[in-house]
Amino acid sequence: MKAHVYVTLKKTVLDPQGQTIQNALKKMQYKAVNDVRQGKYFVLDLDNSLDAAAAKAEVESIAKDVLTNPVIEEFSYKLEEGA
């Protein structure tokens, strides 16, 4: 089982890198992009012996305790069976 974890800055936190990317896209004539938020992406290869509930608990714990700074970042994730 694999977990795909996405970490981004909270909406209330200024994202200068995202703003720079958005400005570059506009200069390149990509006018339809209204906002860009940059972040981090992790793939966790989990033990296949974990059931879905245990995998969910493990990933949430890792994301909260290790992968994010809860003051300025938030996370989402997706579990992929059989990978």
GUNU-391589 format. One record per atom (N, C-alpha, C, O): atom name; x, y negated, z; residue number from 1; chain; residue in one letter. Coordinates in nm, 3 decimals. Example, Ala and Ser with C-alpha at 12.3 -4.5 7.8 and 13.67 -1.06 7.14 Angstrom:
// residues 2
<node site="N" x="1.319" y="0.569" z="0.780" pos="1" unit="A" code="a"/>
<node site="CA" x="1.230" y="0.450" z="0.780" pos="1" unit="A" code="a"/>
<node site="C" x="1.320" y="0.330" z="0.780" pos="1" unit="A" code="a"/>
<node site="O" x="1.424" y="0.332" z="0.846" pos="1" unit="A" code="a"/>
<node site="N" x="1.285" y="0.225" z="0.708" pos="2" unit="A" code="s"/>
<node site="CA" x="1.367" y="0.106" z="0.714" pos="2" unit="A" code="s"/>
<node site="C" x="1.290" y="-0.003" z="0.787" pos="2" unit="A" code="s"/>
<node site="O" x="1.341" y="-0.114" z="0.804" pos="2" unit="A" code="s"/>
END
This chain:
// residues 83
<node site="N" x="0.086" y="0.118" z="0.000" pos="1" unit="A" code="m"/>
<node site="CA" x="0.000" y="0.000" z="0.000" pos="1" unit="A" code="m"/>
<node site="C" x="0.090" y="-0.124" z="0.000" pos="1" unit="A" code="m"/>
<node site="O" x="0.194" y="-0.126" z="0.067" pos="1" unit="A" code="m"/>
<node site="N" x="0.050" y="-0.223" z="-0.074" pos="2" unit="A" code="k"/>
<node site="CA" x="0.124" y="-0.350" z="-0.077" pos="2" unit="A" code="k"/>
<node site="C" x="0.033" y="-0.461" z="-0.027" pos="2" unit="A" code="k"/>
<node site="O" x="-0.088" y="-0.460" z="-0.047" pos="2" unit="A" code="k"/>
<node site="N" x="0.096" y="-0.557" z="0.038" pos="3" unit="A" code="a"/>
<node site="CA" x="0.026" y="-0.678" z="0.080" pos="3" unit="A" code="a"/>
<node site="C" x="0.089" y="-0.796" z="0.008" pos="3" unit="A" code="a"/>
<node site="O" x="0.211" y="-0.813" z="0.009" pos="3" unit="A" code="a"/>
<node site="N" x="0.006" y="-0.877" z="-0.054" pos="4" unit="A" code="h"/>
<node site="CA" x="0.051" y="-0.999" z="-0.122" pos="4" unit="A" code="h"/>
<node site="C" x="0.010" y="-1.114" z="-0.031" pos="4" unit="A" code="h"/>
<node site="O" x="-0.108" y="-1.140" z="-0.011" pos="4" unit="A" code="h"/>
<node site="N" x="0.110" y="-1.185" z="0.024" pos="5" unit="A" code="v"/>
<node site="CA" x="0.085" y="-1.292" z="0.120" pos="5" unit="A" code="v"/>
<node site="C" x="0.123" y="-1.426" z="0.057" pos="5" unit="A" code="v"/>
<node site="O" x="0.233" y="-1.443" z="0.005" pos="5" unit="A" code="v"/>
<node site="N" x="0.029" y="-1.519" z="0.063" pos="6" unit="A" code="y"/>
<node site="CA" x="0.048" y="-1.653" z="0.007" pos="6" unit="A" code="y"/>
<node site="C" x="0.049" y="-1.753" z="0.122" pos="6" unit="A" code="y"/>
<node site="O" x="-0.044" y="-1.758" z="0.202" pos="6" unit="A" code="y"/>
<node site="N" x="0.155" y="-1.832" z="0.130" pos="7" unit="A" code="v"/>
<node site="CA" x="0.169" y="-1.932" z="0.235" pos="7" unit="A" code="v"/>
<node site="C" x="0.174" y="-2.069" z="0.170" pos="7" unit="A" code="v"/>
<node site="O" x="0.256" y="-2.093" z="0.081" pos="7" unit="A" code="v"/>
<node site="N" x="0.087" y="-2.159" z="0.214" pos="8" unit="A" code="t"/>
<node site="CA" x="0.086" y="-2.296" z="0.161" pos="8" unit="A" code="t"/>
<node site="C" x="0.078" y="-2.395" z="0.275" pos="8" unit="A" code="t"/>
<node site="O" x="0.040" y="-2.361" z="0.387" pos="8" unit="A" code="t"/>
<node site="N" x="0.114" y="-2.517" z="0.244" pos="9" unit="A" code="l"/>
<node site="CA" x="0.097" y="-2.624" z="0.341" pos="9" unit="A" code="l"/>
<node site="C" x="-0.053" y="-2.649" z="0.361" pos="9" unit="A" code="l"/>
<node site="O" x="-0.131" y="-2.637" z="0.267" pos="9" unit="A" code="l"/>
<node site="N" x="-0.091" y="-2.684" z="0.482" pos="10" unit="A" code="k"/>
<node site="CA" x="-0.230" y="-2.719" z="0.508" pos="10" unit="A" code="k"/>
<node site="C" x="-0.267" y="-2.840" z="0.425" pos="10" unit="A" code="k"/>
<node site="O" x="-0.181" y="-2.921" z="0.391" pos="10" unit="A" code="k"/>
<node site="N" x="-0.394" y="-2.852" z="0.392" pos="11" unit="A" code="k"/>
<node site="CA" x="-0.441" y="-2.963" z="0.308" pos="11" unit="A" code="k"/>
<node site="C" x="-0.409" y="-3.100" z="0.370" pos="11" unit="A" code="k"/>
<node site="O" x="-0.394" y="-3.199" z="0.299" pos="11" unit="A" code="k"/>
<node site="N" x="-0.400" y="-3.104" z="0.503" pos="12" unit="A" code="t"/>
<node site="CA" x="-0.374" y="-3.231" z="0.572" pos="12" unit="A" code="t"/>
<node site="C" x="-0.226" y="-3.269" z="0.575" pos="12" unit="A" code="t"/>
<node site="O" x="-0.191" y="-3.377" z="0.622" pos="12" unit="A" code="t"/>
<node site="N" x="-0.139" y="-3.180" z="0.523" pos="13" unit="A" code="v"/>
<node site="CA" x="0.005" y="-3.204" z="0.526" pos="13" unit="A" code="v"/>
<node site="C" x="0.050" y="-3.252" z="0.388" pos="13" unit="A" code="v"/>
<node site="O" x="0.015" y="-3.191" z="0.287" pos="13" unit="A" code="v"/>
<node site="N" x="0.126" y="-3.359" z="0.385" pos="14" unit="A" code="l"/>
<node site="CA" x="0.179" y="-3.414" z="0.261" pos="14" unit="A" code="l"/>
<node site="C" x="0.268" y="-3.310" z="0.192" pos="14" unit="A" code="l"/>
<node site="O" x="0.351" y="-3.246" z="0.258" pos="14" unit="A" code="l"/>
<node site="N" x="0.252" y="-3.294" z="0.063" pos="15" unit="A" code="d"/>
<node site="CA" x="0.330" y="-3.197" z="-0.015" pos="15" unit="A" code="d"/>
<node site="C" x="0.406" y="-3.271" z="-0.125" pos="15" unit="A" code="d"/>
<node site="O" x="0.359" y="-3.276" z="-0.239" pos="15" unit="A" code="d"/>
<node site="N" x="0.523" y="-3.329" z="-0.093" pos="16" unit="A" code="p"/>
<node site="CA" x="0.595" y="-3.407" z="-0.193" pos="16" unit="A" code="p"/>
<node site="C" x="0.641" y="-3.324" z="-0.314" pos="16" unit="A" code="p"/>
<node site="O" x="0.645" y="-3.376" z="-0.425" pos="16" unit="A" code="p"/>
<node site="N" x="0.676" y="-3.197" z="-0.294" pos="17" unit="A" code="q"/>
<node site="CA" x="0.717" y="-3.114" z="-0.407" pos="17" unit="A" code="q"/>
<node site="C" x="0.598" y="-3.089" z="-0.499" pos="17" unit="A" code="q"/>
<node site="O" x="0.613" y="-3.095" z="-0.621" pos="17" unit="A" code="q"/>
<node site="N" x="0.482" y="-3.061" z="-0.444" pos="18" unit="A" code="g"/>
<node site="CA" x="0.362" y="-3.043" z="-0.524" pos="18" unit="A" code="g"/>
<node site="C" x="0.328" y="-3.170" z="-0.601" pos="18" unit="A" code="g"/>
<node site="O" x="0.288" y="-3.164" z="-0.717" pos="18" unit="A" code="g"/>
<node site="N" x="0.343" y="-3.285" z="-0.537" pos="19" unit="A" code="q"/>
<node site="CA" x="0.314" y="-3.412" z="-0.602" pos="19" unit="A" code="q"/>
<node site="C" x="0.410" y="-3.437" z="-0.718" pos="19" unit="A" code="q"/>
<node site="O" x="0.370" y="-3.487" z="-0.823" pos="19" unit="A" code="q"/>
<node site="N" x="0.537" y="-3.403" z="-0.699" pos="20" unit="A" code="t"/>
<node site="CA" x="0.636" y="-3.418" z="-0.805" pos="20" unit="A" code="t"/>
<node site="C" x="0.602" y="-3.329" z="-0.924" pos="20" unit="A" code="t"/>
<node site="O" x="0.613" y="-3.372" z="-1.039" pos="20" unit="A" code="t"/>
<node site="N" x="0.561" y="-3.207" z="-0.896" pos="21" unit="A" code="i"/>
<node site="CA" x="0.522" y="-3.115" z="-1.003" pos="21" unit="A" code="i"/>
<node site="C" x="0.400" y="-3.169" z="-1.077" pos="21" unit="A" code="i"/>
<node site="O" x="0.395" y="-3.166" z="-1.200" pos="21" unit="A" code="i"/>
<node site="N" x="0.301" y="-3.218" z="-1.003" pos="22" unit="A" code="q"/>
<node site="CA" x="0.182" y="-3.273" z="-1.065" pos="22" unit="A" code="q"/>
<node site="C" x="0.217" y="-3.391" z="-1.155" pos="22" unit="A" code="q"/>
<node site="O" x="0.167" y="-3.401" z="-1.267" pos="22" unit="A" code="q"/>
<node site="N" x="0.303" y="-3.481" z="-1.107" pos="23" unit="A" code="n"/>
<node site="CA" x="0.343" y="-3.596" z="-1.187" pos="23" unit="A" code="n"/>
<node site="C" x="0.415" y="-3.552" z="-1.315" pos="23" unit="A" code="n"/>
<node site="O" x="0.393" y="-3.609" z="-1.422" pos="23" unit="A" code="n"/>
<node site="N" x="0.501" y="-3.450" z="-1.303" pos="24" unit="A" code="a"/>
<node site="CA" x="0.572" y="-3.399" z="-1.422" pos="24" unit="A" code="a"/>
<node site="C" x="0.473" y="-3.339" z="-1.522" pos="24" unit="A" code="a"/>
<node site="O" x="0.488" y="-3.359" z="-1.642" pos="24" unit="A" code="a"/>
<node site="N" x="0.375" y="-3.266" z="-1.473" pos="25" unit="A" code="l"/>
<node site="CA" x="0.275" y="-3.208" z="-1.562" pos="25" unit="A" code="l"/>
<node site="C" x="0.197" y="-3.316" z="-1.638" pos="25" unit="A" code="l"/>
<node site="O" x="0.169" y="-3.301" z="-1.757" pos="25" unit="A" code="l"/>
<node site="N" x="0.162" y="-3.423" z="-1.568" pos="26" unit="A" code="k"/>
<node site="CA" x="0.089" y="-3.532" z="-1.635" pos="26" unit="A" code="k"/>
<node site="C" x="0.175" y="-3.596" z="-1.744" pos="26" unit="A" code="k"/>
<node site="O" x="0.125" y="-3.629" z="-1.851" pos="26" unit="A" code="k"/>
<node site="N" x="0.305" y="-3.614" z="-1.715" pos="27" unit="A" code="k"/>
<node site="CA" x="0.395" y="-3.671" z="-1.815" pos="27" unit="A" code="k"/>
<node site="C" x="0.410" y="-3.578" z="-1.935" pos="27" unit="A" code="k"/>
<node site="O" x="0.440" y="-3.623" z="-2.046" pos="27" unit="A" code="k"/>
<node site="N" x="0.389" y="-3.449" z="-1.912" pos="28" unit="A" code="m"/>
<node site="CA" x="0.399" y="-3.350" z="-2.020" pos="28" unit="A" code="m"/>
<node site="C" x="0.265" y="-3.329" z="-2.089" pos="28" unit="A" code="m"/>
<node site="O" x="0.248" y="-3.235" z="-2.167" pos="28" unit="A" code="m"/>
<node site="N" x="0.169" y="-3.417" z="-2.060" pos="29" unit="A" code="q"/>
<node site="CA" x="0.037" y="-3.418" z="-2.123" pos="29" unit="A" code="q"/>
<node site="C" x="-0.057" y="-3.307" z="-2.074" pos="29" unit="A" code="q"/>
<node site="O" x="-0.154" y="-3.274" z="-2.143" pos="29" unit="A" code="q"/>
<node site="N" x="-0.031" y="-3.249" z="-1.957" pos="30" unit="A" code="y"/>
<node site="CA" x="-0.125" y="-3.155" z="-1.895" pos="30" unit="A" code="y"/>
<node site="C" x="-0.219" y="-3.237" z="-1.808" pos="30" unit="A" code="y"/>
<node site="O" x="-0.201" y="-3.246" z="-1.687" pos="30" unit="A" code="y"/>
<node site="N" x="-0.317" y="-3.297" z="-1.869" pos="31" unit="A" code="k"/>
<node site="CA" x="-0.406" y="-3.394" z="-1.802" pos="31" unit="A" code="k"/>
<node site="C" x="-0.512" y="-3.329" z="-1.714" pos="31" unit="A" code="k"/>
<node site="O" x="-0.568" y="-3.397" z="-1.628" pos="31" unit="A" code="k"/>
<node site="N" x="-0.540" y="-3.202" z="-1.731" pos="32" unit="A" code="a"/>
<node site="CA" x="-0.649" y="-3.137" z="-1.659" pos="32" unit="A" code="a"/>
<node site="C" x="-0.612" y="-3.097" z="-1.516" pos="32" unit="A" code="a"/>
<node site="O" x="-0.699" y="-3.057" z="-1.439" pos="32" unit="A" code="a"/>
<node site="N" x="-0.485" y="-3.107" z="-1.478" pos="33" unit="A" code="v"/>
<node site="CA" x="-0.441" y="-3.066" z="-1.345" pos="33" unit="A" code="v"/>
<node site="C" x="-0.463" y="-3.183" z="-1.248" pos="33" unit="A" code="v"/>
<node site="O" x="-0.400" y="-3.288" z="-1.262" pos="33" unit="A" code="v"/>
<node site="N" x="-0.552" y="-3.164" z="-1.151" pos="34" unit="A" code="n"/>
<node site="CA" x="-0.583" y="-3.270" z="-1.055" pos="34" unit="A" code="n"/>
<node site="C" x="-0.495" y="-3.269" z="-0.931" pos="34" unit="A" code="n"/>
<node site="O" x="-0.476" y="-3.373" z="-0.867" pos="34" unit="A" code="n"/>
<node site="N" x="-0.441" y="-3.152" z="-0.896" pos="35" unit="A" code="d"/>
<node site="CA" x="-0.360" y="-3.142" z="-0.774" pos="35" unit="A" code="d"/>
<node site="C" x="-0.272" y="-3.019" z="-0.784" pos="35" unit="A" code="d"/>
<node site="O" x="-0.309" y="-2.919" z="-0.845" pos="35" unit="A" code="d"/>
<node site="N" x="-0.155" y="-3.026" z="-0.723" pos="36" unit="A" code="v"/>
<node site="CA" x="-0.064" y="-2.912" z="-0.715" pos="36" unit="A" code="v"/>
<node site="C" x="-0.018" y="-2.900" z="-0.571" pos="36" unit="A" code="v"/>
<node site="O" x="0.026" y="-2.997" z="-0.510" pos="36" unit="A" code="v"/>
<node site="N" x="-0.029" y="-2.779" z="-0.518" pos="37" unit="A" code="r"/>
<node site="CA" x="0.022" y="-2.748" z="-0.384" pos="37" unit="A" code="r"/>
<node site="C" x="0.121" y="-2.635" z="-0.402" pos="37" unit="A" code="r"/>
<node site="O" x="0.085" y="-2.529" z="-0.454" pos="37" unit="A" code="r"/>
<node site="N" x="0.243" y="-2.654" z="-0.360" pos="38" unit="A" code="q"/>
<node site="CA" x="0.343" y="-2.549" z="-0.372" pos="38" unit="A" code="q"/>
<node site="C" x="0.345" y="-2.466" z="-0.244" pos="38" unit="A" code="q"/>
<node site="O" x="0.296" y="-2.509" z="-0.140" pos="38" unit="A" code="q"/>
<node site="N" x="0.401" y="-2.348" z="-0.253" pos="39" unit="A" code="g"/>
<node site="CA" x="0.405" y="-2.262" z="-0.136" pos="39" unit="A" code="g"/>
<node site="C" x="0.503" y="-2.148" z="-0.153" pos="39" unit="A" code="g"/>
<node site="O" x="0.595" y="-2.153" z="-0.235" pos="39" unit="A" code="g"/>
<node site="N" x="0.482" y="-2.045" z="-0.073" pos="40" unit="A" code="k"/>
<node site="CA" x="0.569" y="-1.927" z="-0.072" pos="40" unit="A" code="k"/>
<node site="C" x="0.483" y="-1.804" z="-0.100" pos="40" unit="A" code="k"/>
<node site="O" x="0.364" y="-1.801" z="-0.067" pos="40" unit="A" code="k"/>
<node site="N" x="0.544" y="-1.703" z="-0.159" pos="41" unit="A" code="y"/>
<node site="CA" x="0.475" y="-1.579" z="-0.192" pos="41" unit="A" code="y"/>
<node site="C" x="0.561" y="-1.463" z="-0.144" pos="41" unit="A" code="y"/>
<node site="O" x="0.681" y="-1.458" z="-0.171" pos="41" unit="A" code="y"/>
<node site="N" x="0.499" y="-1.370" z="-0.072" pos="42" unit="A" code="f"/>
<node site="CA" x="0.569" y="-1.253" z="-0.020" pos="42" unit="A" code="f"/>
<node site="C" x="0.495" y="-1.127" z="-0.063" pos="42" unit="A" code="f"/>
<node site="O" x="0.371" y="-1.125" z="-0.066" pos="42" unit="A" code="f"/>
<node site="N" x="0.569" y="-1.023" z="-0.094" pos="43" unit="A" code="v"/>
<node site="CA" x="0.511" y="-0.891" z="-0.118" pos="43" unit="A" code="v"/>
<node site="C" x="0.565" y="-0.799" z="-0.011" pos="43" unit="A" code="v"/>
<node site="O" x="0.686" y="-0.780" z="0.001" pos="43" unit="A" code="v"/>
<node site="N" x="0.475" y="-0.742" z="0.068" pos="44" unit="A" code="l"/>
<node site="CA" x="0.514" y="-0.649" z="0.174" pos="44" unit="A" code="l"/>
<node site="C" x="0.476" y="-0.509" z="0.130" pos="44" unit="A" code="l"/>
<node site="O" x="0.359" y="-0.483" z="0.100" pos="44" unit="A" code="l"/>
<node site="N" x="0.572" y="-0.419" z="0.126" pos="45" unit="A" code="d"/>
<node site="CA" x="0.546" y="-0.280" z="0.092" pos="45" unit="A" code="d"/>
<node site="C" x="0.519" y="-0.207" z="0.223" pos="45" unit="A" code="d"/>
<node site="O" x="0.610" y="-0.186" z="0.303" pos="45" unit="A" code="d"/>
<node site="N" x="0.395" y="-0.168" z="0.245" pos="46" unit="A" code="l"/>
<node site="CA" x="0.352" y="-0.109" z="0.371" pos="46" unit="A" code="l"/>
<node site="C" x="0.355" y="0.043" z="0.365" pos="46" unit="A" code="l"/>
<node site="O" x="0.343" y="0.104" z="0.259" pos="46" unit="A" code="l"/>
<node site="N" x="0.371" y="0.103" z="0.481" pos="47" unit="A" code="d"/>
<node site="CA" x="0.368" y="0.248" z="0.495" pos="47" unit="A" code="d"/>
<node site="C" x="0.231" y="0.301" z="0.451" pos="47" unit="A" code="d"/>
<node site="O" x="0.128" y="0.249" z="0.493" pos="47" unit="A" code="d"/>
<node site="N" x="0.232" y="0.401" z="0.367" pos="48" unit="A" code="n"/>
<node site="CA" x="0.106" y="0.457" z="0.314" pos="48" unit="A" code="n"/>
<node site="C" x="0.021" y="0.525" z="0.420" pos="48" unit="A" code="n"/>
<node site="O" x="-0.095" y="0.557" z="0.395" pos="48" unit="A" code="n"/>
<node site="N" x="0.078" y="0.549" z="0.538" pos="49" unit="A" code="s"/>
<node site="CA" x="0.001" y="0.614" z="0.644" pos="49" unit="A" code="s"/>
<node site="C" x="-0.097" y="0.518" z="0.712" pos="49" unit="A" code="s"/>
<node site="O" x="-0.186" y="0.561" z="0.785" pos="49" unit="A" code="s"/>
<node site="N" x="-0.081" y="0.388" z="0.688" pos="50" unit="A" code="l"/>
<node site="CA" x="-0.171" y="0.290" z="0.749" pos="50" unit="A" code="l"/>
<node site="C" x="-0.307" y="0.292" z="0.681" pos="50" unit="A" code="l"/>
<node site="O" x="-0.316" y="0.298" z="0.558" pos="50" unit="A" code="l"/>
<node site="N" x="-0.413" y="0.289" z="0.761" pos="51" unit="A" code="d"/>
<node site="CA" x="-0.545" y="0.272" z="0.701" pos="51" unit="A" code="d"/>
<node site="C" x="-0.567" y="0.123" z="0.678" pos="51" unit="A" code="d"/>
<node site="O" x="-0.486" y="0.041" z="0.720" pos="51" unit="A" code="d"/>
<node site="N" x="-0.676" y="0.088" z="0.613" pos="52" unit="A" code="a"/>
<node site="CA" x="-0.701" y="-0.052" z="0.576" pos="52" unit="A" code="a"/>
<node site="C" x="-0.706" y="-0.145" z="0.696" pos="52" unit="A" code="a"/>
<node site="O" x="-0.652" y="-0.255" z="0.691" pos="52" unit="A" code="a"/>
<node site="N" x="-0.769" y="-0.101" z="0.805" pos="53" unit="A" code="a"/>
<node site="CA" x="-0.780" y="-0.186" z="0.925" pos="53" unit="A" code="a"/>
<node site="C" x="-0.643" y="-0.210" z="0.988" pos="53" unit="A" code="a"/>
<node site="O" x="-0.612" y="-0.321" z="1.030" pos="53" unit="A" code="a"/>
<node site="N" x="-0.561" y="-0.105" z="0.996" pos="54" unit="A" code="a"/>
<node site="CA" x="-0.428" y="-0.119" z="1.054" pos="54" unit="A" code="a"/>
<node site="C" x="-0.339" y="-0.206" z="0.966" pos="54" unit="A" code="a"/>
<node site="O" x="-0.261" y="-0.287" z="1.016" pos="54" unit="A" code="a"/>
<node site="N" x="-0.351" y="-0.188" z="0.835" pos="55" unit="A" code="a"/>
<node site="CA" x="-0.272" y="-0.270" z="0.742" pos="55" unit="A" code="a"/>
<node site="C" x="-0.310" y="-0.417" z="0.755" pos="55" unit="A" code="a"/>
<node site="O" x="-0.224" y="-0.504" z="0.757" pos="55" unit="A" code="a"/>
<node site="N" x="-0.440" y="-0.443" z="0.764" pos="56" unit="A" code="k"/>
<node site="CA" x="-0.488" y="-0.580" z="0.779" pos="56" unit="A" code="k"/>
<node site="C" x="-0.432" y="-0.643" z="0.907" pos="56" unit="A" code="k"/>
<node site="O" x="-0.385" y="-0.756" z="0.905" pos="56" unit="A" code="k"/>
<node site="N" x="-0.438" y="-0.570" z="1.016" pos="57" unit="A" code="a"/>
<node site="CA" x="-0.388" y="-0.621" z="1.144" pos="57" unit="A" code="a"/>
<node site="C" x="-0.237" y="-0.647" z="1.137" pos="57" unit="A" code="a"/>
<node site="O" x="-0.189" y="-0.748" z="1.187" pos="57" unit="A" code="a"/>
<node site="N" x="-0.164" y="-0.555" z="1.075" pos="58" unit="A" code="e"/>
<node site="CA" x="-0.019" y="-0.569" z="1.063" pos="58" unit="A" code="e"/>
<node site="C" x="0.018" y="-0.692" z="0.980" pos="58" unit="A" code="e"/>
<node site="O" x="0.104" y="-0.771" z="1.020" pos="58" unit="A" code="e"/>
<node site="N" x="-0.047" y="-0.707" z="0.866" pos="59" unit="A" code="v"/>
<node site="CA" x="-0.017" y="-0.820" z="0.777" pos="59" unit="A" code="v"/>
<node site="C" x="-0.052" y="-0.952" z="0.843" pos="59" unit="A" code="v"/>
<node site="O" x="0.025" y="-1.048" z="0.835" pos="59" unit="A" code="v"/>
<node site="N" x="-0.168" y="-0.959" z="0.907" pos="60" unit="A" code="e"/>
<node site="CA" x="-0.206" y="-1.084" z="0.974" pos="60" unit="A" code="e"/>
<node site="C" x="-0.106" y="-1.119" z="1.084" pos="60" unit="A" code="e"/>
<node site="O" x="-0.071" y="-1.236" z="1.100" pos="60" unit="A" code="e"/>
<node site="N" x="-0.061" y="-1.020" z="1.160" pos="61" unit="A" code="s"/>
<node site="CA" x="0.036" y="-1.045" z="1.266" pos="61" unit="A" code="s"/>
<node site="C" x="0.169" y="-1.095" z="1.209" pos="61" unit="A" code="s"/>
<node site="O" x="0.227" y="-1.191" z="1.260" pos="61" unit="A" code="s"/>
<node site="N" x="0.217" y="-1.030" z="1.103" pos="62" unit="A" code="i"/>
<node site="CA" x="0.342" y="-1.072" z="1.040" pos="62" unit="A" code="i"/>
<node site="C" x="0.328" y="-1.213" z="0.984" pos="62" unit="A" code="i"/>
<node site="O" x="0.417" y="-1.296" z="1.002" pos="62" unit="A" code="i"/>
<node site="N" x="0.219" y="-1.241" z="0.916" pos="63" unit="A" code="a"/>
<node site="CA" x="0.198" y="-1.373" z="0.856" pos="63" unit="A" code="a"/>
<node site="C" x="0.194" y="-1.482" z="0.963" pos="63" unit="A" code="a"/>
<node site="O" x="0.254" y="-1.588" z="0.947" pos="63" unit="A" code="a"/>
<node site="N" x="0.122" y="-1.455" z="1.072" pos="64" unit="A" code="k"/>
<node site="CA" x="0.109" y="-1.555" z="1.179" pos="64" unit="A" code="k"/>
<node site="C" x="0.240" y="-1.575" z="1.255" pos="64" unit="A" code="k"/>
<node site="O" x="0.278" y="-1.689" z="1.285" pos="64" unit="A" code="k"/>
<node site="N" x="0.309" y="-1.465" z="1.286" pos="65" unit="A" code="d"/>
<node site="CA" x="0.425" y="-1.471" z="1.375" pos="65" unit="A" code="d"/>
<node site="C" x="0.558" y="-1.495" z="1.305" pos="65" unit="A" code="d"/>
<node site="O" x="0.652" y="-1.545" z="1.366" pos="65" unit="A" code="d"/>
<node site="N" x="0.567" y="-1.460" z="1.176" pos="66" unit="A" code="v"/>
<node site="CA" x="0.696" y="-1.464" z="1.108" pos="66" unit="A" code="v"/>
<node site="C" x="0.697" y="-1.554" z="0.984" pos="66" unit="A" code="v"/>
<node site="O" x="0.788" y="-1.634" z="0.966" pos="66" unit="A" code="v"/>
<node site="N" x="0.597" y="-1.540" z="0.899" pos="67" unit="A" code="l"/>
<node site="CA" x="0.603" y="-1.602" z="0.767" pos="67" unit="A" code="l"/>
<node site="C" x="0.555" y="-1.747" z="0.762" pos="67" unit="A" code="l"/>
<node site="O" x="0.590" y="-1.820" z="0.669" pos="67" unit="A" code="l"/>
<node site="N" x="0.477" y="-1.789" z="0.861" pos="68" unit="A" code="t"/>
<node site="CA" x="0.424" y="-1.926" z="0.856" pos="68" unit="A" code="t"/>
<node site="C" x="0.461" y="-2.006" z="0.980" pos="68" unit="A" code="t"/>
<node site="O" x="0.488" y="-1.952" z="1.087" pos="68" unit="A" code="t"/>
<node site="N" x="0.461" y="-2.135" z="0.961" pos="69" unit="A" code="n"/>
<node site="CA" x="0.467" y="-2.229" z="1.073" pos="69" unit="A" code="n"/>
<node site="C" x="0.322" y="-2.276" z="1.090" pos="69" unit="A" code="n"/>
<node site="O" x="0.274" y="-2.356" z="1.011" pos="69" unit="A" code="n"/>
<node site="N" x="0.253" y="-2.226" z="1.194" pos="70" unit="A" code="p"/>
<node site="CA" x="0.110" y="-2.253" z="1.206" pos="70" unit="A" code="p"/>
<node site="C" x="0.073" y="-2.401" z="1.224" pos="70" unit="A" code="p"/>
<node site="O" x="-0.044" y="-2.437" z="1.210" pos="70" unit="A" code="p"/>
<node site="N" x="0.168" y="-2.484" z="1.255" pos="71" unit="A" code="v"/>
<node site="CA" x="0.141" y="-2.627" z="1.271" pos="71" unit="A" code="v"/>
<node site="C" x="0.115" y="-2.691" z="1.135" pos="71" unit="A" code="v"/>
<node site="O" x="0.029" y="-2.779" z="1.123" pos="71" unit="A" code="v"/>
<node site="N" x="0.189" y="-2.648" z="1.032" pos="72" unit="A" code="i"/>
<node site="CA" x="0.178" y="-2.714" z="0.902" pos="72" unit="A" code="i"/>
<node site="C" x="0.138" y="-2.622" z="0.788" pos="72" unit="A" code="i"/>
<node site="O" x="0.109" y="-2.669" z="0.678" pos="72" unit="A" code="i"/>
<node site="N" x="0.136" y="-2.489" z="0.812" pos="73" unit="A" code="e"/>
<node site="CA" x="0.108" y="-2.395" z="0.703" pos="73" unit="A" code="e"/>
<node site="C" x="-0.011" y="-2.306" z="0.735" pos="73" unit="A" code="e"/>
<node site="O" x="-0.047" y="-2.285" z="0.851" pos="73" unit="A" code="e"/>
<node site="N" x="-0.071" y="-2.255" z="0.628" pos="74" unit="A" code="e"/>
<node site="CA" x="-0.178" y="-2.156" z="0.640" pos="74" unit="A" code="e"/>
<node site="C" x="-0.147" y="-2.043" z="0.542" pos="74" unit="A" code="e"/>
<node site="O" x="-0.063" y="-2.059" z="0.453" pos="74" unit="A" code="e"/>
<node site="N" x="-0.213" y="-1.930" z="0.559" pos="75" unit="A" code="f"/>
<node site="CA" x="-0.184" y="-1.816" z="0.473" pos="75" unit="A" code="f"/>
<node site="C" x="-0.312" y="-1.748" z="0.429" pos="75" unit="A" code="f"/>
<node site="O" x="-0.417" y="-1.760" z="0.492" pos="75" unit="A" code="f"/>
<node site="N" x="-0.300" y="-1.676" z="0.320" pos="76" unit="A" code="s"/>
<node site="CA" x="-0.404" y="-1.584" z="0.276" pos="76" unit="A" code="s"/>
<node site="C" x="-0.330" y="-1.461" z="0.225" pos="76" unit="A" code="s"/>
<node site="O" x="-0.210" y="-1.467" z="0.198" pos="76" unit="A" code="s"/>
<node site="N" x="-0.401" y="-1.351" z="0.211" pos="77" unit="A" code="y"/>
<node site="CA" x="-0.336" y="-1.230" z="0.165" pos="77" unit="A" code="y"/>
<node site="C" x="-0.436" y="-1.140" z="0.094" pos="77" unit="A" code="y"/>
<node site="O" x="-0.558" y="-1.155" z="0.106" pos="77" unit="A" code="y"/>
<node site="N" x="-0.379" y="-1.045" z="0.019" pos="78" unit="A" code="k"/>
<node site="CA" x="-0.459" y="-0.947" z="-0.052" pos="78" unit="A" code="k"/>
<node site="C" x="-0.389" y="-0.813" z="-0.036" pos="78" unit="A" code="k"/>
<node site="O" x="-0.268" y="-0.803" z="-0.056" pos="78" unit="A" code="k"/>
<node site="N" x="-0.465" y="-0.709" z="0.001" pos="79" unit="A" code="l"/>
<node site="CA" x="-0.410" y="-0.575" z="0.011" pos="79" unit="A" code="l"/>
<node site="C" x="-0.434" y="-0.500" z="-0.119" pos="79" unit="A" code="l"/>
<node site="O" x="-0.541" y="-0.510" z="-0.178" pos="79" unit="A" code="l"/>
<node site="N" x="-0.335" y="-0.426" z="-0.162" pos="80" unit="A" code="e"/>
<node site="CA" x="-0.342" y="-0.350" z="-0.286" pos="80" unit="A" code="e"/>
<node site="C" x="-0.321" y="-0.202" z="-0.253" pos="80" unit="A" code="e"/>
<node site="O" x="-0.212" y="-0.162" z="-0.213" pos="80" unit="A" code="e"/>
<node site="N" x="-0.425" y="-0.123" z="-0.270" pos="81" unit="A" code="e"/>
<node site="CA" x="-0.419" y="0.020" z="-0.240" pos="81" unit="A" code="e"/>
<node site="C" x="-0.336" y="0.095" z="-0.344" pos="81" unit="A" code="e"/>
<node site="O" x="-0.332" y="0.058" z="-0.461" pos="81" unit="A" code="e"/>
<node site="N" x="-0.273" y="0.201" z="-0.300" pos="82" unit="A" code="g"/>
<node site="CA" x="-0.206" y="0.292" z="-0.391" pos="82" unit="A" code="g"/>
<node site="C" x="-0.087" y="0.237" z="-0.463" pos="82" unit="A" code="g"/>
<node site="O" x="-0.046" y="0.293" z="-0.565" pos="82" unit="A" code="g"/>
<node site="N" x="-0.031" y="0.131" z="-0.415" pos="83" unit="A" code="a"/>
<node site="CA" x="0.083" y="0.072" z="-0.485" pos="83" unit="A" code="a"/>
<node site="C" x="0.214" y="0.115" z="-0.421" pos="83" unit="A" code="a"/>
<node site="O" x="0.321" y="0.075" z="-0.467" pos="83" unit="A" code="a"/>
END
